[in-house]
């Protein structure tokens, strides 16, 4: 089983916190215009046009990133 996505994993893969989009209990990370939202309860989402798509693990994030950016997500 793959490890759950965390702030540390996102930072390891080059995602940066976007203070202007982050709010109470919600932290937004971005890399190459891909925004990932982490809620304080540990939920992780890709948010686009007001719709949140849950991300459960690193392979899910890598697949999404490849679909959106047509490039591999690397450290």
N, CA, C and O atoms as CSV, one atom per row, in Angstrom:
chain,resi,resn,atom,element,x,y,z
A,1,UNK,N,N,0.840,-1.189,0.000
A,1,UNK,CA,C,0.000,0.000,0.000
A,1,UNK,C,C,0.882,1.249,0.000
A,1,UNK,O,O,1.838,1.349,0.769
A,2,UNK,N,N,0.552,2.176,-0.857
A,2,UNK,CA,C,1.330,3.416,-0.967
A,2,UNK,C,C,1.048,4.336,0.221
A,2,UNK,O,O,-0.059,4.335,0.759
A,3,UNK,N,N,2.037,5.111,0.626
A,3,UNK,CA,C,1.820,6.045,1.732
A,3,UNK,C,C,0.842,7.149,1.346
A,3,UNK,O,O,0.744,7.542,0.183
A,4,UNK,N,N,0.129,7.632,2.346
A,4,UNK,CA,C,-0.836,8.701,2.157
A,4,UNK,C,C,-0.106,9.997,1.808
A,4,UNK,O,O,1.013,10.228,2.266
A,5,UNK,N,N,-0.736,10.828,1.006
A,5,UNK,CA,C,-0.141,12.128,0.665
A,5,UNK,C,C,-0.145,13.029,1.899
A,5,UNK,O,O,-1.133,13.107,2.629
A,6,UNK,N,N,0.969,13.697,2.112
A,6,UNK,CA,C,1.104,14.630,3.234
A,6,UNK,C,C,1.783,15.896,2.741
A,6,UNK,O,O,2.268,15.956,1.611
A,7,UNK,N,N,1.813,16.894,3.590
A,7,UNK,CA,C,2.507,18.145,3.258
A,7,UNK,C,C,3.976,17.866,2.955
A,7,UNK,O,O,4.557,18.455,2.043
A,8,UNK,N,N,4.564,16.964,3.728
A,8,UNK,CA,C,5.979,16.637,3.547
A,8,UNK,C,C,6.244,15.992,2.189
A,8,UNK,O,O,7.240,16.298,1.535
A,9,UNK,N,N,5.352,15.103,1.772
A,9,UNK,CA,C,5.506,14.448,0.466
A,9,UNK,C,C,5.378,15.481,-0.651
A,9,UNK,O,O,6.165,15.469,-1.597
A,10,UNK,N,N,4.402,16.368,-0.549
A,10,UNK,CA,C,4.232,17.407,-1.571
A,10,UNK,C,C,5.467,18.290,-1.652
A,10,UNK,O,O,5.942,18.595,-2.746
A,11,UNK,N,N,5.989,18.702,-0.506
A,11,UNK,CA,C,7.187,19.543,-0.485
A,11,UNK,C,C,8.383,18.797,-1.071
A,11,UNK,O,O,9.208,19.395,-1.762
A,12,UNK,N,N,8.482,17.511,-0.802
A,12,UNK,CA,C,9.573,16.694,-1.342
A,12,UNK,C,C,9.537,16.672,-2.875
A,12,UNK,O,O,10.581,16.589,-3.521
A,13,UNK,N,N,8.343,16.747,-3.447
A,13,UNK,CA,C,8.184,16.739,-4.901
A,13,UNK,C,C,8.112,18.144,-5.501
A,13,UNK,O,O,7.741,18.308,-6.663
A,14,UNK,N,N,8.463,19.143,-4.716
A,14,UNK,CA,C,8.610,20.495,-5.245
A,14,UNK,C,C,7.385,21.380,-5.173
A,14,UNK,O,O,7.399,22.486,-5.712
A,15,UNK,N,N,6.326,20.929,-4.523
A,15,UNK,CA,C,5.150,21.776,-4.347
A,15,UNK,C,C,5.440,22.812,-3.265
A,15,UNK,O,O,6.100,22.516,-2.270
A,16,UNK,N,N,4.943,24.021,-3.469
A,16,UNK,CA,C,5.150,25.122,-2.529
A,16,UNK,C,C,3.810,25.598,-1.989
A,16,UNK,O,O,2.803,25.560,-2.696
A,17,UNK,N,N,3.796,26.047,-0.737
A,17,UNK,CA,C,2.576,26.579,-0.125
A,17,UNK,C,C,2.233,27.906,-0.777
A,17,UNK,O,O,3.110,28.737,-1.010
A,18,UNK,N,N,0.954,28.102,-1.071
A,18,UNK,CA,C,0.462,29.370,-1.610
A,18,UNK,C,C,-0.343,30.039,-0.490
A,18,UNK,O,O,-1.514,29.728,-0.270
A,19,UNK,N,N,0.318,30.964,0.209
A,19,UNK,CA,C,-0.321,31.623,1.349
A,19,UNK,C,C,-1.599,32.361,0.952
A,19,UNK,O,O,-2.568,32.371,1.712
A,20,UNK,N,N,-1.608,32.976,-0.230
A,20,UNK,CA,C,-2.765,33.768,-0.646
A,20,UNK,C,C,-4.007,32.913,-0.897
A,20,UNK,O,O,-5.124,33.426,-0.835
A,21,UNK,N,N,-3.835,31.625,-1.178
A,21,UNK,CA,C,-4.969,30.726,-1.410
A,21,UNK,C,C,-5.304,29.883,-0.183
A,21,UNK,O,O,-6.399,29.329,-0.087
A,22,UNK,N,N,-4.368,29.787,0.749
A,22,UNK,CA,C,-4.577,28.982,1.954
A,22,UNK,C,C,-5.460,29.742,2.931
A,22,UNK,O,O,-5.418,30.970,3.010
A,23,UNK,N,N,-6.262,28.985,3.672
A,23,UNK,CA,C,-7.193,29.567,4.643
A,23,UNK,C,C,-7.125,28.750,5.920
A,23,UNK,O,O,-6.342,27.808,6.040
A,24,UNK,N,N,-7.964,29.133,6.865
A,24,UNK,CA,C,-8.066,28.397,8.119
A,24,UNK,C,C,-8.402,26.939,7.832
A,24,UNK,O,O,-9.412,26.650,7.190
A,25,UNK,N,N,-7.564,26.020,8.302
A,25,UNK,CA,C,-7.735,24.571,8.160
A,25,UNK,C,C,-7.464,24.041,6.750
A,25,UNK,O,O,-7.554,22.832,6.535
A,26,UNK,N,N,-7.135,24.905,5.783
A,26,UNK,CA,C,-6.868,24.468,4.409
A,26,UNK,C,C,-5.526,25.039,3.967
A,26,UNK,O,O,-5.279,26.238,4.096
A,27,UNK,N,N,-4.654,24.166,3.443
A,27,UNK,CA,C,-3.375,24.601,2.911
A,27,UNK,C,C,-3.333,24.240,1.427
A,27,UNK,O,O,-3.604,23.100,1.050
A,28,UNK,N,N,-2.994,25.210,0.597
A,28,UNK,CA,C,-2.922,24.999,-0.846
A,28,UNK,C,C,-1.453,24.963,-1.262
A,28,UNK,O,O,-0.674,25.858,-0.935
A,29,UNK,N,N,-1.098,23.911,-1.986
A,29,UNK,CA,C,0.243,23.744,-2.534
A,29,UNK,C,C,0.144,23.824,-4.049
A,29,UNK,O,O,-0.863,23.415,-4.626
A,30,UNK,N,N,1.173,24.345,-4.697
A,30,UNK,CA,C,1.150,24.434,-6.148
A,30,UNK,C,C,2.506,24.079,-6.745
A,30,UNK,O,O,3.555,24.291,-6.137
A,31,UNK,N,N,2.448,23.531,-7.954
A,31,UNK,CA,C,3.637,23.277,-8.763
A,31,UNK,C,C,3.174,23.284,-10.205
A,31,UNK,O,O,2.265,22.541,-10.577
A,32,UNK,N,N,3.795,24.120,-11.014
A,32,UNK,CA,C,3.460,24.230,-12.432
A,32,UNK,C,C,1.951,24.397,-12.659
A,32,UNK,O,O,1.363,23.756,-13.530
A,33,UNK,N,N,1.356,25.254,-11.871
A,33,UNK,CA,C,-0.071,25.599,-11.952
A,33,UNK,C,C,-1.012,24.448,-11.614
A,33,UNK,O,O,-2.183,24.479,-11.991
A,34,UNK,N,N,-0.521,23.445,-10.917
A,34,UNK,CA,C,-1.363,22.369,-10.403
A,34,UNK,C,C,-1.522,22.629,-8.905
A,34,UNK,O,O,-0.548,22.574,-8.155
A,35,UNK,N,N,-2.759,22.913,-8.470
A,35,UNK,CA,C,-3.033,23.205,-7.070
A,35,UNK,C,C,-3.553,21.960,-6.355
A,35,UNK,O,O,-4.493,21.309,-6.810
A,36,UNK,N,N,-2.922,21.648,-5.232
A,36,UNK,CA,C,-3.321,20.527,-4.392
A,36,UNK,C,C,-3.716,21.104,-3.030
A,36,UNK,O,O,-2.986,21.911,-2.454
A,37,UNK,N,N,-4.866,20.687,-2.528
A,37,UNK,CA,C,-5.405,21.203,-1.272
A,37,UNK,C,C,-5.306,20.121,-0.199
A,37,UNK,O,O,-5.711,18.979,-0.416
A,38,UNK,N,N,-4.761,20.493,0.959
A,38,UNK,CA,C,-4.742,19.585,2.109
A,38,UNK,C,C,-5.554,20.244,3.223
A,38,UNK,O,O,-5.303,21.385,3.610
A,39,UNK,N,N,-6.533,19.492,3.726
A,39,UNK,CA,C,-7.368,19.941,4.835
A,39,UNK,C,C,-6.736,19.421,6.120
A,39,UNK,O,O,-6.073,18.384,6.110
A,40,UNK,N,N,-6.938,20.134,7.224
A,40,UNK,CA,C,-6.338,19.739,8.499
A,40,UNK,C,C,-6.688,18.315,8.920
A,40,UNK,O,O,-5.943,17.710,9.691
A,41,UNK,N,N,-7.805,17.760,8.433
A,41,UNK,CA,C,-8.169,16.385,8.799
A,41,UNK,C,C,-7.374,15.345,8.002
A,41,UNK,O,O,-7.553,14.143,8.196
A,42,UNK,N,N,-6.483,15.816,7.093
A,42,UNK,CA,C,-5.648,14.917,6.316
A,42,UNK,C,C,-6.153,14.633,4.917
A,42,UNK,O,O,-5.470,13.967,4.140
A,43,UNK,N,N,-7.338,15.126,4.579
A,43,UNK,CA,C,-7.881,14.935,3.233
A,43,UNK,C,C,-7.048,15.713,2.220
A,43,UNK,O,O,-6.605,16.829,2.492
A,44,UNK,N,N,-6.838,15.110,1.046
A,44,UNK,CA,C,-6.049,15.738,-0.010
A,44,UNK,C,C,-6.882,15.741,-1.284
A,44,UNK,O,O,-7.477,14.728,-1.652
A,45,UNK,N,N,-6.919,16.908,-1.965
A,45,UNK,CA,C,-7.735,17.072,-3.154
A,45,UNK,C,C,-6.975,17.822,-4.240
A,45,UNK,O,O,-6.099,18.639,-3.955
A,46,UNK,N,N,-7.324,17.532,-5.481
A,46,UNK,CA,C,-6.984,18.402,-6.606
A,46,UNK,C,C,-8.243,19.204,-6.838
A,46,UNK,O,O,-9.316,18.631,-7.030
A,47,UNK,N,N,-8.134,20.507,-6.824
A,47,UNK,CA,C,-9.302,21.366,-6.976
A,47,UNK,C,C,-9.240,22.095,-8.307
A,47,UNK,O,O,-8.232,22.720,-8.636
A,48,UNK,N,N,-10.335,22.011,-9.082
A,48,UNK,CA,C,-10.400,22.662,-10.379
A,48,UNK,C,C,-11.818,23.121,-10.637
A,48,UNK,O,O,-12.755,22.324,-10.578
A,49,UNK,N,N,-11.981,24.404,-10.922
A,49,UNK,CA,C,-13.280,24.993,-11.253
A,49,UNK,C,C,-14.342,24.688,-10.195
A,49,UNK,O,O,-15.496,24.417,-10.526
A,50,UNK,N,N,-13.946,24.734,-8.929
A,50,UNK,CA,C,-14.881,24.538,-7.833
A,50,UNK,C,C,-15.203,23.091,-7.516
A,50,UNK,O,O,-16.025,22.818,-6.642
A,51,UNK,N,N,-14.570,22.162,-8.210
A,51,UNK,CA,C,-14.801,20.744,-7.953
A,51,UNK,C,C,-13.540,20.157,-7.336
A,51,UNK,O,O,-12.436,20.357,-7.842
A,52,UNK,N,N,-13.717,19.426,-6.233
A,52,UNK,CA,C,-12.590,18.790,-5.553
A,52,UNK,C,C,-12.534,17.313,-5.926
A,52,UNK,O,O,-13.516,16.584,-5.786
A,53,UNK,N,N,-11.373,16.888,-6.400
A,53,UNK,CA,C,-11.140,15.498,-6.767
A,53,UNK,C,C,-10.203,14.896,-5.731
A,53,UNK,O,O,-9.064,15.349,-5.614
A,54,UNK,N,N,-10.640,13.888,-4.970
A,54,UNK,CA,C,-9.785,13.325,-3.920
A,54,UNK,C,C,-8.551,12.622,-4.480
A,54,UNK,O,O,-8.611,11.939,-5.503
A,55,UNK,N,N,-7.446,12.805,-3.788
A,55,UNK,CA,C,-6.194,12.118,-4.099
A,55,UNK,C,C,-5.819,11.309,-2.864
A,55,UNK,O,O,-5.718,11.857,-1.766
A,56,UNK,N,N,-5.614,10.021,-3.038
A,56,UNK,CA,C,-5.364,9.168,-1.883
A,56,UNK,C,C,-3.900,8.834,-1.651
A,56,UNK,O,O,-3.489,8.568,-0.522
A,57,UNK,N,N,-3.105,8.848,-2.731
A,57,UNK,CA,C,-1.723,8.415,-2.557
A,57,UNK,C,C,-0.842,9.033,-3.641
A,57,UNK,O,O,-1.332,9.714,-4.543
A,58,UNK,N,N,0.450,8.789,-3.539
A,58,UNK,CA,C,1.423,9.349,-4.464
A,58,UNK,C,C,1.195,8.898,-5.910
A,58,UNK,O,O,1.295,9.731,-6.811
A,59,UNK,N,N,0.895,7.623,-6.175
A,59,UNK,CA,C,0.626,7.238,-7.567
A,59,UNK,C,C,-0.552,8.008,-8.187
A,59,UNK,O,O,-0.524,8.327,-9.375
A,60,UNK,N,N,-1.571,8.301,-7.394
A,60,UNK,CA,C,-2.707,9.089,-7.887
A,60,UNK,C,C,-2.262,10.495,-8.274
A,60,UNK,O,O,-2.677,11.024,-9.305
A,61,UNK,N,N,-1.417,11.095,-7.444
A,61,UNK,CA,C,-0.895,12.430,-7.734
A,61,UNK,C,C,-0.027,12.406,-8.987
A,61,UNK,O,O,-0.136,13.294,-9.833
A,62,UNK,N,N,0.828,11.404,-9.111
A,62,UNK,CA,C,1.702,11.306,-10.285
A,62,UNK,C,C,0.888,11.134,-11.564
A,62,UNK,O,O,1.219,11.728,-12.590
A,63,UNK,N,N,-0.164,10.335,-11.517
A,63,UNK,CA,C,-1.027,10.125,-12.683
A,63,UNK,C,C,-1.724,11.426,-13.068
A,63,UNK,O,O,-1.757,11.787,-14.244
A,64,UNK,N,N,-2.282,12.132,-12.082
A,64,UNK,CA,C,-2.949,13.400,-12.333
A,64,UNK,C,C,-1.978,14.403,-12.942
A,64,UNK,O,O,-2.304,15.061,-13.930
A,65,UNK,N,N,-0.793,14.524,-12.363
A,65,UNK,CA,C,0.203,15.483,-12.839
A,65,UNK,C,C,0.580,15.194,-14.288
A,65,UNK,O,O,0.702,16.113,-15.097
A,66,UNK,N,N,0.764,13.911,-14.613
A,66,UNK,CA,C,1.127,13.534,-15.984
A,66,UNK,C,C,-0.001,13.878,-16.958
A,66,UNK,O,O,0.261,14.332,-18.072
A,67,UNK,N,N,-1.259,13.666,-16.543
A,67,UNK,CA,C,-2.400,13.999,-17.395
A,67,UNK,C,C,-2.502,15.502,-17.632
A,67,UNK,O,O,-2.815,15.946,-18.737
A,68,UNK,N,N,-2.233,16.279,-16.586
A,68,UNK,CA,C,-2.377,17.738,-16.692
A,68,UNK,C,C,-1.192,18.412,-17.374
A,68,UNK,O,O,-1.379,19.344,-18.156
A,69,UNK,N,N,0.012,17.957,-17.091
A,69,UNK,CA,C,1.215,18.640,-17.559
A,69,UNK,C,C,1.984,17.878,-18.629
A,69,UNK,O,O,2.950,18.402,-19.183
A,70,UNK,N,N,1.576,16.670,-18.924
A,70,UNK,CA,C,2.236,15.830,-19.932
A,70,UNK,C,C,3.729,15.624,-19.637
A,70,UNK,O,O,4.555,15.505,-20.543
A,71,UNK,N,N,4.037,15.587,-18.353
A,71,UNK,CA,C,5.392,15.329,-17.906
A,71,UNK,C,C,5.329,14.578,-16.585
A,71,UNK,O,O,4.349,14.686,-15.849
A,72,UNK,N,N,6.374,13.817,-16.288
A,72,UNK,CA,C,6.431,13.052,-15.047
A,72,UNK,C,C,6.624,13.995,-13.860
A,72,UNK,O,O,7.287,15.026,-13.968
A,73,UNK,N,N,6.040,13.624,-12.743
A,73,UNK,CA,C,6.265,14.352,-11.499
A,73,UNK,C,C,7.501,13.761,-10.840
A,73,UNK,O,O,7.496,12.605,-10.417
A,74,UNK,N,N,8.546,14.546,-10.755
A,74,UNK,CA,C,9.809,14.100,-10.174
A,74,UNK,C,C,10.180,14.963,-8.985
A,74,UNK,O,O,9.673,16.070,-8.807
A,75,UNK,N,N,11.076,14.426,-8.182
A,75,UNK,CA,C,11.579,15.175,-7.023
A,75,UNK,C,C,12.490,16.271,-7.485
A,75,UNK,O,O,13.021,17.020,-6.665
